[in-house]
Amino acid sequence: MTGERATSRKTFYDRVYEFVRQVPAGQVVTYGQVAVELGSPAAARAVGYALHFLPGNSDVPWWRVVNAGGGISLRGRGEAAEVQRRLLEGEAVEFQHEGRIDLRRYRWIPESPG
């Protein structure tokens, strides 16, 4: 029974993926926001790790997660930052001249339950 219970429990990564799948096209969330929404406010870096380890064929829209300043945190990782920017621009997310997204305009705030 213990093994069955352990395999049915969602991991933190699974919870990250489930949350990020809810982010609508044309909107973004921050790593820290995801961590707070999942009840682990100090886990922003763990959110980044979860997204880093996504398989290539994943349906999780990882590109909709940005840093706290509205920027892309994939610098130094080759083409990934440009891919993220293109995907966001393809969803009509606009970047300001310093390469940041206006979070007041594009941040997704999930509805509170109840």
Backbone as ProteinMPNN parsed JSONL, in Angstrom:
{"seq_chain_A": "MTGERATSRKTFYDRVYEFVRQVPAGQVVTYGQVAVELGSPAAARAVGYALHFLPGNSDVPWWRVVNAGGGISLRGRGEAAEVQRRLLEGEAVEFQHEGRIDLRRYRWIPESPG", "coords_chain_A": {"N_chain_A": [[0.819, -1.202, 0.0], [1.976, 1.212, 0.706], [3.78, 1.792, -1.4], [1.971, 2.146, -3.492], [0.596, 4.419, -2.645], [2.671, 6.281, -2.677], [3.309, 6.458, -5.41], [1.019, 7.586, -6.43], [0.985, 10.13, -5.466], [1.496, 13.517, -6.268], [4.432, 14.975, -7.569], [6.518, 17.839, -6.81], [7.431, 18.89, -9.229], [5.485, 17.856, -10.995], [3.275, 19.31, -10.105], [4.091, 21.89, -10.745], [4.097, 21.689, -13.559], [1.385, 21.172, -14.031], [0.238, 23.579, -13.129], [1.447, 25.503, -14.851], [0.445, 24.698, -17.297], [-2.054, 25.833, -17.245], [-1.781, 28.514, -17.791], [-2.879, 31.034, -19.837], [-2.554, 31.534, -23.407], [-0.685, 34.32, -24.518], [-0.306, 35.445, -22.09], [1.69, 35.671, -19.068], [3.532, 34.188, -16.33], [5.529, 34.469, -13.349], [8.535, 32.833, -12.166], [8.681, 32.915, -9.372], [6.032, 33.519, -8.751], [4.709, 31.177, -9.534], [5.812, 29.433, -7.652], [4.795, 30.548, -5.245], [2.023, 30.243, -5.682], [1.887, 27.503, -5.544], [2.28, 27.051, -2.927], [4.858, 27.109, -1.943], [6.755, 29.405, -1.354], [9.522, 29.951, -1.374], [10.595, 28.567, -3.454], [11.236, 29.342, -6.089], [13.497, 28.914, -7.71], [13.45, 26.135, -7.902], [11.202, 25.823, -9.459], [12.194, 26.756, -11.878], [14.096, 24.727, -12.346], [12.366, 22.553, -12.673], [11.097, 23.226, -15.086], [13.3, 23.276, -16.747], [13.938, 20.589, -16.957], [11.96, 19.487, -18.522], [10.67, 17.135, -20.889], [11.422, 17.081, -24.41], [9.121, 16.781, -25.991], [7.013, 17.788, -24.564], [3.821, 19.089, -23.452], [3.697, 21.329, -21.939], [3.559, 24.781, -21.616], [6.235, 26.181, -21.323], [7.496, 28.541, -22.059], [5.958, 30.613, -21.202], [6.698, 31.38, -18.709], [8.478, 33.669, -16.873], [11.14, 35.782, -15.553], [11.209, 37.658, -12.406], [11.436, 40.311, -13.112], [10.177, 40.474, -15.495], [11.657, 39.525, -17.553], [13.48, 37.311, -19.79], [14.997, 34.419, -18.649], [16.903, 32.79, -19.79], [19.379, 33.401, -20.79], [22.607, 32.848, -22.161], [22.181, 30.248, -22.771], [22.299, 29.407, -25.363], [20.242, 29.168, -28.151], [17.812, 29.083, -26.861], [16.708, 31.296, -25.436], [16.003, 33.057, -27.485], [14.136, 31.469, -28.788], [12.15, 31.333, -26.809], [11.402, 34.03, -26.695], [10.415, 34.425, -29.329], [8.248, 32.637, -29.318], [6.593, 33.817, -27.368], [6.138, 36.338, -28.55], [4.738, 35.432, -30.74], [2.358, 34.918, -29.55], [1.344, 37.373, -29.21], [2.524, 38.823, -27.146], [4.162, 41.63, -26.076], [7.442, 42.996, -26.094], [9.3, 45.322, -24.205], [11.609, 48.044, -24.886], [13.945, 47.366, -23.455], [13.942, 44.665, -23.46], [12.114, 43.446, -21.8], [9.011, 42.258, -20.421], [5.939, 43.857, -19.824], [4.734, 43.314, -16.853], [2.48, 44.208, -15.524], [0.64, 44.339, -17.486], [0.662, 41.835, -18.841], [0.787, 39.756, -16.987], [-0.563, 36.776, -15.711], [-3.145, 36.215, -13.492], [-4.388, 33.79, -11.572], [-7.77, 32.79, -10.966], [-9.206, 32.936, -7.735], [-10.038, 30.068, -5.815], [-13.423, 29.447, -5.127]], "CA_chain_A": [[0.0, 0.0, 0.0], [2.834, 2.391, 0.769], [4.27, 2.067, -2.75], [0.851, 2.656, -4.282], [0.343, 5.782, -2.203], [3.789, 7.124, -3.114], [3.259, 6.695, -6.853], [-0.143, 8.401, -6.779], [1.219, 11.491, -4.978], [2.123, 14.376, -7.272], [5.689, 15.599, -7.183], [6.533, 19.285, -6.997], [7.542, 19.13, -10.671], [4.16, 17.605, -11.582], [2.414, 20.434, -9.74], [4.541, 23.015, -11.576], [3.62, 21.466, -14.93], [-0.071, 21.327, -14.016], [-0.06, 25.006, -13.014], [1.887, 26.228, -16.053], [-0.49, 24.35, -18.384], [-3.248, 26.679, -17.124], [-1.49, 29.895, -18.185], [-3.419, 31.248, -21.182], [-1.708, 32.135, -24.443], [-0.678, 35.773, -24.452], [-0.078, 35.881, -20.718], [2.869, 35.061, -18.457], [3.682, 34.135, -14.881], [6.939, 34.459, -12.968], [8.964, 31.65, -11.419], [8.274, 33.116, -7.988], [4.573, 33.451, -8.683], [4.353, 29.756, -9.566], [6.187, 28.88, -6.351], [3.825, 31.027, -4.254], [0.731, 29.6, -5.967], [1.978, 26.097, -5.15], [2.48, 26.979, -1.491], [6.289, 27.013, -1.636], [7.239, 30.707, -1.807], [10.98, 30.016, -1.523], [10.977, 27.551, -4.432], [11.273, 29.858, -7.465], [14.568, 28.23, -8.441], [12.978, 24.774, -8.172], [10.294, 25.947, -10.609], [13.085, 26.819, -13.032], [14.646, 23.388, -12.583], [11.289, 21.714, -13.208], [10.901, 23.562, -16.499], [14.526, 22.9, -17.454], [13.956, 19.148, -17.173], [10.835, 19.026, -19.348], [11.051, 16.427, -22.117], [11.248, 17.878, -25.622], [7.778, 16.646, -26.574], [6.055, 18.164, -23.528], [2.756, 20.039, -23.788], [3.749, 22.416, -20.957], [4.012, 26.017, -22.275], [7.339, 26.691, -20.497], [7.887, 29.889, -22.491], [5.102, 31.601, -20.536], [7.248, 31.648, -17.377], [9.571, 34.641, -16.991], [11.676, 36.165, -14.247], [10.444, 38.651, -11.643], [11.501, 41.596, -13.794], [9.52, 40.368, -16.796], [12.651, 39.164, -18.557], [13.764, 35.915, -20.095], [16.141, 34.002, -17.836], [17.642, 31.734, -20.485], [20.6, 33.924, -21.406], [23.737, 31.95, -22.044], [21.766, 28.879, -23.096], [22.173, 29.287, -26.804], [19.073, 29.661, -28.871], [16.589, 28.939, -26.065], [16.122, 32.605, -25.111], [15.361, 33.566, -28.704], [12.948, 30.644, -29.01], [11.137, 31.787, -25.859], [10.91, 35.346, -27.121], [9.594, 34.241, -30.542], [6.981, 32.004, -28.941], [5.768, 34.827, -26.693], [5.713, 37.322, -29.555], [3.727, 34.752, -31.544], [1.114, 34.986, -28.78], [1.06, 38.815, -29.107], [3.156, 39.44, -25.978], [5.111, 42.64, -26.554], [8.615, 43.268, -25.269], [9.705, 46.718, -24.166], [12.915, 48.242, -25.507], [15.012, 46.716, -22.702], [13.748, 43.223, -23.542], [11.268, 42.977, -20.705], [7.563, 42.241, -20.609], [5.214, 44.635, -18.819], [3.965, 42.35, -16.068], [1.165, 44.768, -15.182], [-0.241, 44.097, -18.633], [0.635, 40.455, -19.326], [0.817, 38.726, -15.933], [-1.793, 36.033, -15.476], [-3.504, 36.004, -12.091], [-5.465, 32.789, -11.563], [-8.924, 33.093, -10.116], [-9.195, 32.264, -6.438], [-11.127, 29.087, -5.697], [-14.538, 29.834, -4.26]], "C_chain_A": [[0.859, 1.26, 0.0], [3.35, 2.769, -0.608], [3.186, 2.654, -3.633], [0.565, 4.115, -3.931], [1.441, 6.721, -2.715], [3.713, 7.428, -4.602], [2.069, 7.554, -7.249], [0.027, 9.856, -6.325], [1.94, 12.3, -6.052], [3.424, 14.943, -6.724], [5.564, 17.112, -7.361], [6.595, 19.614, -8.482], [6.2, 18.926, -11.357], [3.214, 18.769, -11.305], [2.788, 21.683, -10.527], [3.96, 22.868, -12.971], [2.112, 21.671, -15.024], [-0.452, 22.813, -13.965], [0.274, 25.743, -14.308], [0.99, 25.904, -17.243], [-1.731, 25.242, -18.372], [-3.033, 28.105, -17.621], [-1.974, 30.104, -19.622], [-2.377, 31.825, -22.141], [-1.82, 33.648, -24.338], [-0.501, 36.326, -23.055], [1.125, 35.137, -20.16], [2.707, 35.003, -16.942], [5.178, 34.182, -14.59], [7.248, 33.16, -12.221], [8.491, 31.748, -9.97], [6.777, 33.021, -7.793], [4.108, 31.999, -8.677], [4.64, 29.134, -8.202], [5.179, 29.278, -5.272], [2.482, 30.327, -4.447], [0.721, 28.138, -5.533], [2.257, 25.933, -3.661], [3.924, 26.838, -1.05], [6.984, 28.295, -2.063], [8.75, 30.824, -1.996], [11.49, 29.109, -2.641], [11.017, 28.047, -5.874], [12.339, 29.152, -8.296], [14.159, 26.801, -8.799], [11.986, 24.763, -9.329], [11.116, 25.989, -11.889], [13.681, 25.466, -13.368], [13.586, 22.476, -13.195], [11.101, 21.965, -14.696], [12.12, 23.175, -17.331], [14.511, 21.416, -17.823], [12.742, 18.613, -17.929], [11.348, 18.222, -20.536], [10.715, 17.281, -23.342], [9.848, 17.847, -26.205], [6.669, 17.052, -25.594], [5.01, 19.155, -24.051], [2.714, 21.214, -22.81], [4.296, 23.674, -21.636], [5.063, 26.758, -21.433], [7.698, 28.136, -20.821], [7.057, 30.981, -21.826], [5.563, 31.911, -19.107], [8.49, 32.518, -17.541], [10.075, 35.008, -15.594], [10.871, 37.311, -13.631], [10.45, 40.032, -12.27], [10.816, 41.588, -15.145], [10.474, 39.995, -17.909], [12.773, 37.666, -18.751], [15.04, 35.534, -19.357], [16.996, 32.937, -18.504], [18.906, 32.24, -21.157], [21.743, 32.947, -21.183], [23.394, 30.507, -22.35], [21.486, 28.745, -24.587], [20.912, 29.914, -27.336], [17.794, 29.683, -28.031], [15.924, 30.273, -25.749], [15.409, 33.198, -26.317], [14.098, 32.782, -29.022], [11.829, 31.109, -28.082], [10.549, 33.125, -26.293], [10.003, 35.218, -28.346], [8.236, 33.626, -30.209], [6.047, 33.001, -28.252], [5.272, 35.881, -27.676], [4.655, 36.731, -30.476], [2.369, 34.714, -30.865], [0.729, 36.439, -28.489], [1.551, 39.451, -27.806], [4.225, 40.385, -26.51], [6.245, 42.831, -25.553], [8.92, 44.752, -25.337], [11.133, 46.819, -24.69], [14.053, 47.572, -24.746], [14.837, 45.194, -22.633], [12.92, 42.634, -22.417], [9.79, 43.079, -21.089], [6.941, 43.079, -19.494], [4.302, 43.674, -18.049], [2.613, 42.901, -15.639], [0.154, 44.465, -16.285], [-0.415, 42.608, -18.946], [0.617, 39.377, -18.249], [-0.56, 38.095, -15.77], [-1.973, 35.852, -13.972], [-4.646, 34.993, -12.081], [-6.59, 33.212, -10.625], [-8.806, 32.31, -8.823], [-10.317, 31.242, -6.406], [-12.192, 29.614, -4.737], [-14.867, 31.206, -4.41]], "O_chain_A": [[0.509, 2.257, -0.632], [3.36, 3.949, -0.957], [3.447, 3.554, -4.43], [0.323, 4.94, -4.812], [1.15, 7.839, -3.141], [4.022, 8.545, -5.017], [2.099, 8.192, -8.301], [-0.725, 10.725, -6.767], [2.887, 11.814, -6.671], [3.503, 15.34, -5.562], [4.621, 17.599, -7.985], [5.895, 20.512, -8.95], [5.811, 19.727, -12.207], [2.44, 19.165, -12.176], [1.915, 22.45, -10.932], [3.392, 23.818, -13.51], [1.618, 22.271, -15.979], [-1.357, 23.249, -14.676], [-0.538, 26.525, -14.802], [0.795, 26.753, -18.113], [-2.391, 25.385, -19.401], [-4.0, 28.831, -17.85], [-1.515, 29.412, -20.53], [-1.444, 32.514, -21.728], [-2.899, 34.191, -24.102], [-0.54, 37.54, -22.854], [1.537, 34.109, -20.698], [1.859, 35.68, -16.361], [5.996, 33.96, -15.483], [6.352, 32.484, -11.715], [7.966, 30.785, -9.413], [6.308, 32.5, -6.781], [3.219, 31.631, -7.909], [3.814, 28.4, -7.661], [4.758, 28.438, -4.476], [1.875, 29.869, -3.48], [-0.331, 27.595, -5.192], [2.449, 24.816, -3.181], [4.189, 26.484, 0.099], [7.734, 28.286, -3.04], [9.21, 31.714, -2.713], [12.698, 28.903, -2.761], [10.85, 27.25, -6.798], [12.105, 28.829, -9.46], [14.488, 26.313, -9.881], [11.935, 23.801, -10.095], [10.775, 25.331, -12.872], [13.764, 25.093, -14.538], [13.871, 21.717, -14.121], [10.961, 21.023, -15.476], [11.984, 22.79, -18.493], [15.012, 21.032, -18.88], [12.525, 17.401, -17.966], [12.36, 18.588, -21.134], [9.809, 18.113, -23.29], [9.433, 18.807, -26.855], [5.509, 16.687, -25.788], [5.273, 19.944, -24.959], [1.78, 22.014, -22.853], [5.399, 23.636, -22.181], [4.795, 27.835, -20.901], [8.155, 28.872, -19.947], [7.422, 32.155, -21.885], [4.879, 32.632, -18.38], [9.428, 32.157, -18.252], [9.503, 34.593, -14.586], [9.967, 37.86, -14.262], [9.566, 40.842, -11.993], [10.863, 42.583, -15.869], [10.141, 40.133, -19.086], [12.24, 36.869, -17.979], [16.043, 36.243, -19.431], [17.75, 32.245, -17.821], [19.452, 31.555, -22.022], [21.829, 32.302, -20.138], [24.243, 29.628, -22.199], [20.555, 28.056, -25.004], [20.567, 31.049, -27.005], [16.791, 30.252, -28.461], [14.698, 30.372, -25.791], [14.33, 33.777, -26.182], [13.104, 33.352, -29.471], [10.687, 31.262, -28.515], [9.334, 33.317, -26.258], [8.94, 35.836, -28.395], [7.208, 34.038, -30.746], [4.847, 33.022, -28.526], [4.106, 36.27, -27.631], [3.77, 37.448, -30.943], [1.348, 34.505, -31.519], [-0.109, 36.703, -27.627], [1.051, 40.502, -27.404], [5.086, 39.988, -27.296], [6.038, 42.828, -24.34], [8.813, 45.369, -26.397], [11.792, 45.803, -24.912], [15.062, 47.234, -25.365], [15.503, 44.521, -21.846], [13.024, 41.443, -22.122], [9.392, 43.866, -21.948], [7.377, 43.009, -18.345], [3.242, 43.277, -18.534], [1.683, 42.127, -15.412], [-1.045, 44.35, -16.028], [-1.516, 42.169, -19.278], [0.449, 38.199, -18.564], [-1.578, 38.785, -15.7], [-1.068, 35.395, -13.275], [-5.75, 35.3, -12.531], [-6.372, 33.9, -9.628], [-8.363, 31.161, -8.817], [-11.414, 31.499, -6.901], [-11.883, 30.154, -3.675], [-15.784, 31.697, -3.752]]}, "name": "protein", "num_of_chains": 1, "seq": "MTGERATSRKTFYDRVYEFVRQVPAGQVVTYGQVAVELGSPAAARAVGYALHFLPGNSDVPWWRVVNAGGGISLRGRGEAAEVQRRLLEGEAVEFQHEGRIDLRRYRWIPESPG"}
